[in-house]
Every structure is written in structure tokens, then in C-alpha cells.
Amino acid sequence: MAAPILLTGVTGGLGAKILHDMLHIHKYPAANIIATSRSEDNRNRFESQGLQFRVADYARPETLHAAFEGVRDLLFMSSSERDTPTRNGEHSNVVKAAKAAGVKMVWYVSLALGGFGNHSKVGFMQAHYETEQMLKHSGLDFISLRAGSYADAFPLFLNWYPSSTAVLMPNIQPPVDEGKAAWTSRDEIGEGMATLLVKGLSSFPSIKPQTESNIILLSGPTAVSPSALLEAINRGLGTNVQMKYLDPEPWIEVQAAVDEGGKGAAWFEARLVWLQGLADGDAEVVDPALETLLGRRPEDGPTTVEELLKAAPNGLYYWHQNHVSPRK
Ligand SMILES: NC(=O)c1ccc[n+]([C@@H]2O[C@H](COP(=O)([O-])OP(=O)(O)OC[C@H]3O[C@@H](n4cnc5c(N)ncnc54)[C@H](OP(=O)(O)O)[C@@H]3O)[C@@H](O)[C@H]2O)c1
């Protein structure tokens, strides 16, 4: 049997789609895939599908050393940890364990803020840049798969809930609505990543990893403004939610006081940095790599948003990261 490929993140939305497509679209042998989770409780759900299972917790290096033994390819899903130094520490554990175990190839799932550059000031992007540097200095072969901003996460980006009658944005310069983003369907990112893992980069000669960080950028086909997403919400639900503006300080205060998800001022302060990045063009880069992997034009952000809402029972679409106590 060939050396196995190890997938982290398979209990989450993106990793589950990658695993699904590897098994059911590409018919990749289940016995050659090692599924992982931080929790031993997930063993049965993967072993019952004929997959191998190992516990891998980025915060516990001993689990990583055991999990990575004999692994050829490692799909390294970025941690859900929000604190940048803690996240960097966890990612450093992964890189060191992969190096020690002699992993042949690391596919790091990163985020496309800053396009192919490293200039985004958004807090959680800093751990992605740092991790690319760790991978480069480790001497491991690696690719950084910078994933486009999920169209599916529009409730997070707009701070929208099914009960919203308005979407509040801060008055900044340039205006938020001039910030276009190449929103990308999470399922299509997963589909593209599964195809790449199974077929290998050499099957796609037009996709050339860029910069010293070996970046492949997986984006939607066009960059659109936040109001294009809001229009898609209104089309999907038949509502007339409008975008309203407040100056940054009152915007933080008002949002933190009334947020349905219980997020506090610190969260909105960080979101202000993200919105400034959006306005400055952090998420605007469109690249053809995802179209090449899918063999068709990816969905644009508004189409994904409208379809998700039309499919949601009674229009009740939630995104777990909009809530302080994550909604599953
Ligand atoms: N592109 C975007 O717009 C965007 C938006 C939101 C998030 N993201 C990033 O993309 C990643 C995947 O997205 P998703 O939607 O699939 O997230 P998700 O549904 O929240 O799933 C996160 C997955 O990562 C695993 N994980 C998290 N922290 C870990 C740790 N410390 N050690 C080991 N495994 C860990 C979890 O495994 P267990 O719980 O089973 O251990 C889970 O399977 C997220 O982790 C986040 O970094 C990207």
C-alpha cells in the first residue's frame, strides 16, 4: 500500500468536503487516508468508512509526532484558534512534527487576504504569513493554498442575522463598499483542493505556485462589493435589508451592545481592521487556478449567497463564527 495522506480538519466544513470528494468523486482508497481530529470521540465515524484515524491536536505535540509517522502528504488545515501568538505556537508544533516525521509534502490551508503579498494588516492573517515562513525555513516541501474569503461566511463578514433589518457598516476611507472581494464558495474550494491532492500539481501545468511562499490562490471568478452580497441576500429571502453607516467608534459601541451573537467590543475592533483591509483591496485578487481545478467557472459570491439562503429552511441561515458560543 502506498504511504498514506493525512487530512486534518475533516470534522469541519472545508475538510469534510475535501474528504467526501476524495472518497466519492475520485474514488481514492479509504485505507490510504488518515482522518484526524483533536478528539478520540471521532474515531468510529471515520473508521466505519474504512479510513484510518489518528488523534492530532496542534496544541499537543506528542499527538502530532504519533499521527504523522509514515505520512507522505499532510493536509494542514489552519487552526481555529483566534489568538495569533497561540495560533503561531500551534502551527509551529505542526511544522516541527512534520519535519521530524519526514513528511514529503505539506499542503497548508491558508487565507487569500493580501492576494499573493504579505501586506494585509488583518490580525488572523498574520499567523498565516508566519506559518508560510515557518514552512519555508523548515526545508519541507510545501504549498500554501490561500483560500478565498468564504461566500458562505457572509453573515460573519456583514454581521448579518436572519432577523437583521439593516446591515451596519463603519464610515471609513476608502468607503467599505468600494472594497471588492473575490468571495469563494467553501464547497468549491474543497472540491478544488481534493482534485489537487488526488491528481497532484503536475497534472495542472498552468498552475504555478507563486513567491517564496509557494502560493496557489483559490478564488471566485470575480470581485464584488459587500453591497452585491446584500443584494443577493435580499433576492434570496425577498427582504429589503439596507446598508447603514456609523462612524467607527459608535459603530463598535452600537454593534457590541446589541449583537445577537454576543460578540463584544474587542471583536468589532478587530472587524474594523478587517473592513479597512477589505476597503483597501485585501481580498480583491482573482486567480484562474480554481477554475482550472474545477474544470468550470467557479460560482461568484452573490450566486452562492442567494442559493444558500434559498436552500435554508425558512431562510434561517447561520454561520457559527458569528456567535460567541459557536452554533453548530
Ligand atoms: N477562507 C475563509 O473565509 C475562512 C473563514 C473562516 C475560517 N477559515 C479558516 O479555514 C479553516 C477551515 O475552515 P472550516 O470552515 O472547515 O472550519 P470549521 O468548520 O470551524 O472546522 C475547523 C476544523 O479544524 C480542526 N482544528 C481546528 N483547530 C485545530 C487544532 N488546534 N488542532 C487540530 N485540528 C484543529 C477542527 O478539528 P477538530 O475540532 O475535530 O479537532 C475542525 O475539523 C478554519 O480552521 C479557519 O482557519 C477560513
The ligand as an SDF file (V2000), in Angstrom:
LIG
                    3D

 48 52  0  0  0  0  0  0  0  0999 V2000
  -11.4630   31.3740    3.8680 N   0  0  0  0  0  0  0  0  0  0  0  0
  -12.2850   31.8760    4.7840 C   0  0  0  0  0  0  0  0  0  0  0  0
  -13.0620   32.8110    4.5380 O   0  0  0  0  0  0  0  0  0  0  0  0
  -12.3180   31.2900    6.1680 C   0  0  0  0  0  0  0  0  0  0  0  0
  -13.3880   31.6150    7.0340 C   0  0  0  0  0  0  0  0  0  0  0  0
  -13.4000   31.0380    8.2890 C   0  0  0  0  0  0  0  0  0  0  0  0
  -12.3620   30.1840    8.6750 C   0  0  0  0  0  0  0  0  0  0  0  0
  -11.3490   29.9050    7.8120 N   0  0  0  0  0  0  0  0  0  0  0  0
  -10.2210   29.0160    8.1820 C   0  0  0  0  0  0  0  0  0  0  0  0
  -10.3420   27.7960    7.4570 O   0  0  0  0  0  0  0  0  0  0  0  0
  -10.2480   26.6790    8.3390 C   0  0  0  0  0  0  0  0  0  0  0  0
  -11.2070   25.6170    7.8940 C   0  0  0  0  0  0  0  0  0  0  0  0
  -12.4610   26.1840    7.7510 O   0  0  0  0  0  0  0  0  0  0  0  0
  -13.7730   25.3920    8.1650 P   0  0  0  0  0  0  0  0  0  0  0  0
  -14.8900   26.2200    7.6720 O   0  0  0  0  0  0  0  0  0  0  0  0
  -13.6910   23.9810    7.7430 O   0  0  0  0  0  0  0  0  0  0  0  0
  -13.6870   25.4730    9.7730 O   0  0  0  0  0  0  0  0  0  0  0  0
  -14.5080   24.6490   10.8310 P   0  0  0  0  0  0  0  0  0  0  0  0
  -15.7550   24.0610   10.2470 O   0  0  0  0  0  0  0  0  0  0  0  0
  -14.6280   25.5070   12.0360 O   0  0  0  0  0  0  0  0  0  0  0  0
  -13.5210   23.4010   11.1760 O   0  0  0  0  0  0  0  0  0  0  0  0
  -12.2560   23.5690   11.7490 C   0  0  0  0  0  0  0  0  0  0  0  0
  -11.5120   22.2320   11.6500 C   0  0  0  0  0  0  0  0  0  0  0  0
  -10.1520   22.4200   12.0380 O   0  0  0  0  0  0  0  0  0  0  0  0
   -9.8170   21.4670   13.0360 C   0  0  0  0  0  0  0  0  0  0  0  0
   -8.9820   22.1590   14.0100 N   0  0  0  0  0  0  0  0  0  0  0  0
   -9.1690   23.4050   14.4890 C   0  0  0  0  0  0  0  0  0  0  0  0
   -8.2230   23.7230   15.3700 N   0  0  0  0  0  0  0  0  0  0  0  0
   -7.4120   22.6260   15.4710 C   0  0  0  0  0  0  0  0  0  0  0  0
   -6.2750   22.3130   16.2690 C   0  0  0  0  0  0  0  0  0  0  0  0
   -5.7690   23.2000   17.1420 N   0  0  0  0  0  0  0  0  0  0  0  0
   -5.6950   21.0940   16.1210 N   0  0  0  0  0  0  0  0  0  0  0  0
   -6.1930   20.1960   15.2550 C   0  0  0  0  0  0  0  0  0  0  0  0
   -7.2930   20.4390   14.4730 N   0  0  0  0  0  0  0  0  0  0  0  0
   -7.8920   21.6270   14.6000 C   0  0  0  0  0  0  0  0  0  0  0  0
  -11.1270   21.0030   13.6700 C   0  0  0  0  0  0  0  0  0  0  0  0
  -10.9550   19.6520   14.0790 O   0  0  0  0  0  0  0  0  0  0  0  0
  -11.4880   19.0260   15.4780 P   0  0  0  0  0  0  0  0  0  0  0  0
  -12.4300   20.0060   16.1000 O   0  0  0  0  0  0  0  0  0  0  0  0
  -12.1530   17.7290   15.0780 O   0  0  0  0  0  0  0  0  0  0  0  0
  -10.2820   18.7730   16.2630 O   0  0  0  0  0  0  0  0  0  0  0  0
  -12.1000   21.1350   12.5090 C   0  0  0  0  0  0  0  0  0  0  0  0
  -12.1360   19.9360   11.7680 O   0  0  0  0  0  0  0  0  0  0  0  0
  -10.5720   27.2300    9.7170 C   0  0  0  0  0  0  0  0  0  0  0  0
   -9.8840   26.4910   10.6900 O   0  0  0  0  0  0  0  0  0  0  0  0
  -10.1010   28.6740    9.6160 C   0  0  0  0  0  0  0  0  0  0  0  0
   -8.7090   28.7510    9.9580 O   0  0  0  0  0  0  0  0  0  0  0  0
  -11.3300   30.4340    6.5710 C   0  0  0  0  0  0  0  0  0  0  0  0
  1  2  1  0
  2  3  2  0
  2  4  1  0
  4  5  1  0
  4 48  2  0
  5  6  2  0
  6  7  1  0
  7  8  2  0
  8  9  1  0
  8 48  1  0
  9 10  1  0
  9 46  1  0
 10 11  1  0
 11 12  1  0
 11 44  1  0
 12 13  1  0
 13 14  1  0
 14 15  2  0
 14 16  1  0
 14 17  1  0
 17 18  1  0
 18 19  2  0
 18 20  1  0
 18 21  1  0
 21 22  1  0
 22 23  1  0
 23 24  1  0
 23 42  1  0
 24 25  1  0
 25 26  1  0
 25 36  1  0
 26 27  1  0
 26 35  1  0
 27 28  2  0
 28 29  1  0
 29 30  1  0
 29 35  2  0
 30 31  1  0
 30 32  2  0
 32 33  1  0
 33 34  2  0
 34 35  1  0
 36 37  1  0
 36 42  1  0
 37 38  1  0
 38 39  2  0
 38 40  1  0
 38 41  1  0
 42 43  1  0
 44 45  1  0
 44 46  1  0
 46 47  1  0
M  CHG  2   8   1  16  -1
M  END
$$$$
